[in-house]
Amino acid sequence: MRVVVVSATSVIAVACVKRLAETGSHEFVLVGRSKERLAVTANDLGLRFPASKFSVELVDFASTSSIGSMVANLSKSVIDLVLVAQGSLTEQKKASADLAYLWSELELNAVSVAVVAEAFAGVLATQGFGTLGVIGSVAGDRGRAYNYSYGASKALLENYTQGLQQRFGSSEVAVCLIKPGPTATPMTTSHAGKMADPNDVAKVIVAGLLAKRRVIYAPSLWRYIMLVVRLIPFAIFKRLTF
Ligand SMILES: NC(=O)c1ccc[n+]([C@@H]2O[C@H](COP(=O)([O-])OP(=O)(O)OC[C@H]3O[C@@H](n4cnc5c(N)ncnc54)[C@H](OP(=O)(O)O)[C@@H]3O)[C@@H](O)[C@H]2O)c1
């Protein structure tokens, strides 16, 4: 398989690459904004998985021309699987007080992901097959006071991927929305509470991508937790603090 991993320095994305590399020899293109961090990641993965190939590709997530050239460059060969992982856990208090910060967070978490997904969707449409996995979050399932700026970005990705799923409904192109629950990565180091192991999360994500599931909660239990959260009547929800 030829696999493109966008924002390949993400701990969840790297765990997914490792999981895939355990299943066979694949060709991975690691895409990101930092040449140095990508090189370290590619080098480490190359040593662990000598049967697979790893190359790197730079992108500026704030530039449509950079995203366009990266996708055009990578689409010269067949792409079997794309994973889009960039994201930042927006600090809600800061976002409420600093509109420039809010703007940049919404741009990264919603706009850049949608633009990257759209560009790769075009490539898969031309090929007539392939899987596009987009990392959203359980936070997108219901707006909550403590993280609605981040949650709203992830909710946009839900609507976006639903549209893509309908567009490709009767074709061999699959679009999967991945919704991790709280997971122990650099993004959550300053956050309290129980965190899932990224390798456990990656197992669920990779199984879901290979099975072309439309929505992948990881760990799977979050499907039921968020169902309950969505069903709580607003009269009760407004008094809750989680
Ligand atoms: N960890 C969780 O609890 C959790 C839960 C639900 C969803 N998610 C989602 O999972 C995805 C991966 O996150 P992770 O948990 O693996 O965290 P992570 O290890 O901190 O990875 C974050 C990734 O986003 C990139 N990134 C962060 N800020 C950026 C910016 N301003 N501009 C460009 N790239 C930026 C990072 O690139 P650099 O290495 O270049 O900084 C890195 O590749 C994200 O979409 C996140 O929202 C995570």
The ligand as a Gaussian input file, in Angstrom:
#p B3LYP/6-31G(d) Opt

LIG

0 1
 N       -4.782000      13.514000      21.975000
 C       -6.113000      13.557000      22.139000
 O       -6.658000      13.435000      23.259000
 C       -7.006000      13.742000      20.922000
 C       -8.390000      13.494000      21.076000
 C       -9.214000      13.683000      19.987000
 C       -8.691000      14.074000      18.775000
 N       -7.342000      14.305000      18.657000
 C       -6.854000      14.744000      17.360000
 O       -5.854000      13.863000      16.924000
 C       -5.010000      14.541000      15.988000
 C       -3.567000      14.245000      16.318000
 O       -3.248000      14.804000      17.586000
 P       -2.279000      14.095000      18.645000
 O       -3.098000      13.766000      19.825000
 O       -1.514000      13.029000      17.968000
 O       -1.361000      15.300000      19.094000
 P        0.143000      15.687000      18.762000
 O        1.052000      14.531000      18.919000
 O        0.397000      16.897000      19.602000
 O        0.108000      16.071000      17.214000
 C       -0.399000      17.296000      16.757000
 C       -0.054000      17.410000      15.288000
 O       -0.604000      18.619000      14.778000
 C        0.449000      19.437000      14.271000
 N        0.232000      20.822000      14.656000
 C       -0.060000      21.299000      15.895000
 N       -0.165000      22.637000      15.861000
 C        0.075000      23.006000      14.580000
 C        0.101000      24.265000      13.905000
 N       -0.152000      25.413000      14.547000
 N        0.381000      24.276000      12.588000
 C        0.625000      23.115000      11.931000
 N        0.613000      21.888000      12.498000
 C        0.341000      21.854000      13.821000
 C        1.740000      18.931000      14.903000
 O        2.813000      19.214000      14.028000
 P        4.277000      19.618000      14.583000
 O        4.938000      18.360000      15.029000
 O        4.926000      20.230000      13.402000
 O        4.050000      20.581000      15.715000
 C        1.451000      17.438000      15.042000
 O        1.731000      16.766000      13.833000
 C       -5.415000      16.020000      16.069000
 O       -6.246000      16.322000      14.968000
 C       -6.196000      16.095000      17.356000
 O       -7.138000      17.164000      17.350000
 C       -6.501000      14.134000      19.695000

